[in-house]
Amino acid sequence: MASLTTTLGDYAFQNVFMNASGVHCQTEAELDQLAASPAGTLVTKTGTLEARAGNPEPRFAQLALGTINSMGLPNLGIDYYIAYAERFQEKHPGRPIFLSVAGMKPDDFPLLAQKIQDSGFTGLTEFNLSCPNVPGKPQIAYDFDTTEAILAAIFKVFKKPAGVKLPPYFDLAQFDQVAAILNRYPLTLINSINSLGNGLWIDPATDTTAIKPKGGFGGIGGQYAKPIALANVRAFRQRLRGDISIIGTGGVTTGRDAYELILCGANLVSLGSILATEGLGAFTRLSSELESEMAKKGYTSLAEFRGQLKTL
Ligand SMILES: Cc1cc2nc3c(=O)[nH]c(=O)nc-3n(C[C@H](O)[C@H](O)[C@H](O)COP(=O)(O)O)c2cc1C
């Protein structure tokens, strides 16, 4: 029988699947439903220093092969998610979870880091450097100088396990440059990838965009993102220090997709668009499909094939 247990840094998880930040994780009720699902762990909605209402609706749409969204980081504020995480760890000792946070400007990041450092939170923190959907705000991790400055400021105050959520990169020189920066900091993980930023979808019946914010531009997820996600996980696995783990995100709609992200080096696999469109049942379906794929290949544990992609 195949086991889906996994590890990331010093942490162990009963199942390799988790939600992707932003999907089914904004409120306590949603987070509790994730906790009661087969997912091995969960991550909160990206929290900012102050609560945010986000962008005007409609701001999310299901497409033929995935989703488009321009949510604009609606969230209940970092204090809400820290309080939830503290309560969670009291109720569920030994079940580590992730906080996701983002600054609206670079100077917010050390403030967020200090808040979490000063809290009782014992899990892992994902600093989101890649939200494509806040009007007027660039995706930080496409600006390498700002990325380095933010990491330096975070790690001046932050001593707990930390990671960064990255946007997709498309050029091998970018992978080299970003990995060189990341390897200089005591990161426990990266999460790759966030949505493909600023896609556009047009309704053939009405010639209009699918969502309202930013003239219809939005982050693309689902099957459209899979080859890019595989490439990003693989490229970073080849370049990052061995002690930096990877959460593989992007384009996972079947157990086979998850298997391929693990072949590229993922320690955990997170579900965004498919969780948004199929609901929590996706964890059960994908777990069983991944077990079948492993059985077909003769594997009983994820460690046997993690990172073992074959090339010609
Ligand atoms: C509705 C929605 C909201 C999202 N909000 C966030 C967020 O708050 N923080 C974040 O890091 N990523 C956010 N994302 C990106 C996802 O976490 C994920 O990286 C992306 O959707 C790619 O995965 P997928 O192909 O499985 O959808 C959001 C995605 C969707 C669809």
The ligand as an SDF file (V2000), in Angstrom:
LIG
                    3D

 31 33  0  0  0  0  0  0  0  0999 V2000
   -9.1710   32.5760   -5.8850 C   0  0  0  0  0  0  0  0  0  0  0  0
   -7.6860   32.5290   -5.6970 C   0  0  0  0  0  0  0  0  0  0  0  0
   -7.0970   33.2770   -4.6900 C   0  0  0  0  0  0  0  0  0  0  0  0
   -5.7200   33.2200   -4.4860 C   0  0  0  0  0  0  0  0  0  0  0  0
   -5.1700   33.9300   -3.4490 N   0  0  0  0  0  0  0  0  0  0  0  0
   -3.8530   33.7580   -3.1460 C   0  0  0  0  0  0  0  0  0  0  0  0
   -3.3020   34.3250   -1.9600 C   0  0  0  0  0  0  0  0  0  0  0  0
   -3.9640   35.0000   -1.1820 O   0  0  0  0  0  0  0  0  0  0  0  0
   -1.9900   34.0820   -1.6960 N   0  0  0  0  0  0  0  0  0  0  0  0
   -1.1910   33.3180   -2.5220 C   0  0  0  0  0  0  0  0  0  0  0  0
   -0.0100   33.1220   -2.2170 O   0  0  0  0  0  0  0  0  0  0  0  0
   -1.7030   32.7580   -3.6520 N   0  0  0  0  0  0  0  0  0  0  0  0
   -3.0020   32.9510   -3.9620 C   0  0  0  0  0  0  0  0  0  0  0  0
   -3.5350   32.3310   -5.0690 N   0  0  0  0  0  0  0  0  0  0  0  0
   -2.6520   31.5230   -5.9600 C   0  0  0  0  0  0  0  0  0  0  0  0
   -2.7120   30.0450   -5.5770 C   0  0  0  0  0  0  0  0  0  0  0  0
   -2.2600   29.8590   -4.2490 O   0  0  0  0  0  0  0  0  0  0  0  0
   -1.8660   29.2040   -6.5440 C   0  0  0  0  0  0  0  0  0  0  0  0
   -0.5090   29.5620   -6.4080 O   0  0  0  0  0  0  0  0  0  0  0  0
   -2.2770   29.3710   -8.0180 C   0  0  0  0  0  0  0  0  0  0  0  0
   -3.6850   29.4070   -8.1460 O   0  0  0  0  0  0  0  0  0  0  0  0
   -1.7100   28.2320   -8.8820 C   0  0  0  0  0  0  0  0  0  0  0  0
   -2.2390   26.9860   -8.4700 O   0  0  0  0  0  0  0  0  0  0  0  0
   -3.4340   26.2330   -9.2840 P   0  0  0  0  0  0  0  0  0  0  0  0
   -2.9400   26.0290  -10.6770 O   0  0  0  0  0  0  0  0  0  0  0  0
   -3.6500   24.9510   -8.5320 O   0  0  0  0  0  0  0  0  0  0  0  0
   -4.6160   27.1440   -9.2380 O   0  0  0  0  0  0  0  0  0  0  0  0
   -4.9100   32.3880   -5.3160 C   0  0  0  0  0  0  0  0  0  0  0  0
   -5.5100   31.6400   -6.3300 C   0  0  0  0  0  0  0  0  0  0  0  0
   -6.8830   31.6760   -6.5310 C   0  0  0  0  0  0  0  0  0  0  0  0
   -7.5030   30.8370   -7.6160 C   0  0  0  0  0  0  0  0  0  0  0  0
  1  2  1  0
  2  3  1  0
  2 30  2  0
  3  4  2  0
  4  5  1  0
  4 28  1  0
  5  6  2  0
  6  7  1  0
  6 13  1  0
  7  8  2  0
  7  9  1  0
  9 10  1  0
 10 11  2  0
 10 12  1  0
 12 13  2  0
 13 14  1  0
 14 15  1  0
 14 28  1  0
 15 16  1  0
 16 17  1  0
 16 18  1  0
 18 19  1  0
 18 20  1  0
 20 21  1  0
 20 22  1  0
 22 23  1  0
 23 24  1  0
 24 25  2  0
 24 26  1  0
 24 27  1  0
 28 29  2  0
 29 30  1  0
 30 31  1  0
M  END
$$$$
